[in-house]
Each structure stands twice: as C-alpha cells, then as structure tokens.
Amino acid sequence: MTAMRRLSVIALLCATVHLSLGPLAAQAPTVAQIAGSTHILVLLSDGTVSALGKNHFGQLGRPKSTRTFEPAARVALPGKAVQVAASDDDTSYALLEDGTVWAWGQGFNSTLGVPLSGARETRNRHTPGQVPALAGVARVVVQDTVAMAVMRDGSVRAWGLLPEALTGGERVYPGVATPIVVNGLANVADLVLGVSSKVVSGYALTRDGHVYSWGGNLKGEMGTGGTSSEFHQPALVPGLSDVVSLATVNGAAVVVTRDGRVWSWGNNEQGGLGHGTQTDTVDPGQPAPAMVAGFTGVVEVKAGTMGRQFIVRRRDNTLIGWGNSDWGQLGAGVTGRFQLKPTAINLPDVDAYWLCGNYSFARTKDGTVWFWGDEIAAEGLLGVRRHQRIPARVPVAKLIP
C-alpha cells in the first residue's frame, strides 16, 4: 500500500469514527442546574428536566402519588427549559426559553398560578401547566407558599399565599392565583425569598447593585438600622452598593459585593450571620449590614431553605459554609447542630453549586456532580441511609435517566 493510499484510508477511518461518535456525544446532556426540597429537579444542558424524590402531590410530574424516593424520569414540558425551581410546599416550576412559566405539584395556596377549587387534595396537578398570566419572565423564585417572577423588564410579579402588605391590605385565602405586580420594585436583576418573623419576606438585587428588602423586621431583617413588629413594603437597604449576589434563610441576609467581600444582617438564631456566634430567641438581631471578617475573593452566596445553611464560592472555585449543620448539609464533616465558624469544604474546582432543602450539590469542572446532606436524599442518590457529611460523587444515572 502506497503512503498516499495509507493516509487516505486513515483519513476515511477517522471520518467514520467522528461521524459515529458525533451524534452519540450530542445525545449525552450534562447537569446545568439543580433545585430541590423533598423532591429534586434537574435541568439538563439540552433544556430537558428530570425529577426524582417524593411525589405525594404530583411534584415529579407523574400520575401516581408516592411518598417514597422515586428514581429520576423526564418531565413532559412543551419546550426547552432554562431554569427550574422547587418549593418547600411541594410545588415545581420550569421557566422555558420563550419566557413562560410552567408549574405542577401542590396547588392549595394558589402557587400553580391558576384558580382552583374543591377539597385540598383536588388542588394538586400531576402534569405541568402554564401560569397563564405570565410572559417575558427572566427568573422564577419560590419559598414555601409564595412564588415570584423577575420579569425581563426588571419588574416583579407575585402569586400564592402573599402577605397583606403586598395585596393592598387585603387577606387573600388560600392565596392569590393570578400574579400581581409587586409595587416598589423596579430594575430588578435577581431576588431571594425566606421565612422571617413567620411570614415570607425577601430581598431584591437591582441591576445597578443595590438591595431592597421587604417583610418582617423583628430581628432587623430589613437591614435599615432598626427593628419593628410591622410587615414592611420594599425599601432600600442603606449603605450597600456594588452587590453581585445575595441569599437569605431564617431571617439572616448575606450579600457579596463586587470586591469579593461578604456582608450580613438580621436574625442570628441559626448562626447565619457568619461571625462565629449564635444568639438566642430574645436577641434583637443585627439591624444593619456589617462586613463578615475573613472573606476575600468571594463571587456568590447561596442558602438552603430547610437546611438553614449558607455557602459561598470564591474566585478560586472553592466553597466555604456556615450555619446549621444538623444533616451534614455544610459538607465539612462537622457533626452537631451548628457550624458557626465559616469552614472550607474539601472540594476543589467547583464551577457551580446549589443548596436545596437540607442538602447541597456541587458540580466540578470535569462535569462530576457531588452531594452532601440529608439521609433520605443520600439513600436515594448514593444508596446509604445516613446523613452524608462530606461531598460524595453522584452516579450520573441517578440524575439523568
């Protein structure tokens, strides 16, 4: 065989291998985002969504109600998703690339965005349905029985069991079915919700780096320098600028500024302020933002809803966490109720992470997904019936059916 012919044969073989592997590689999506509570939603790189965990209200998008941990299966959606959200009230949401929002699961508190009637058990939906009054949505945020949407124009819509201060002073029970405009919020880039003073409160990050707060203020959650028993309308948190990320849980608020610093304020009953201390229920809280010592190079912060944990990611792609550690959800191997001192998690090269109910996930640069936290999720994902207190590799098949 001549050298020229030998090269031609090699080129033909390489082309054949490329053609045979190309479509196969394209059919293998990766994990793009995870959201969870008693159930887990996984957004994949191809825009599809898989769901696993409990399905007693239809939150997995399947017809049979079960309270056992169900394996992952695709959710039937009419288009490609760009974000998912899971509430502690067992409702699921998907934001599609066309700006529409689809919801399924428990709907008693009108969190599905449509009016429903009848007994409580009949207000659940086991298949995704569109929230009809929403279009042009940029992000969906949920907490307990409240759902909010950040619109592409920077305004905010809300529905579900809303506090009276957001509904013009009127108590709407069991909830507001048609999304309403949240007055006092504009130019919003992102927002977070949390339960504070027994009501769902929140914080909004504007596109120019400022923060607005609303809700209860018994422990200084508003960040305005004082405390009160009233529910407050959205108001600017003074003294903060160049904010790039924010999170809240259990009345504690934490933000990251562009210079990589961390600031916190509010309720410290769960050690959420990051100062290495924890206060009792009669403590007045910290009513104004204060810098958390020891942090540099931080790019984002997230919080777990039921887990009451905070974790930040630094520019070097490492994680540091603090707060409640009952279920091992902080990933540093600590036992006991609290991890008050911010402590590094032994997991390098993290390019994305997600804090769910009382457990956490991270994705490293090689595409591997890691889990730590609650024993129920640990059993379903790892096959071990114990709280997982350090990161453990999740088999791909557990998340991608």
Helices and strands as residue ranges (DSSP letters): H 3-26, E 31-36, E 39-44, E 49-53, E 70-74, E 81-86, E 91-96, E 101-105, G 120-123, E 125-130, E 137-143, E 146-151, E 156-160, G 164-166, E 176-181, E 188-196, E 199-206, E 211-217, E 228-236, E 243-249, E 252-257, E 262-266, E 286-291, E 298-303, E 309-314, E 319-324, E 338-345, E 350-355, E 359-364, E 369-373, H 375-382, E 388-393, H 396-399
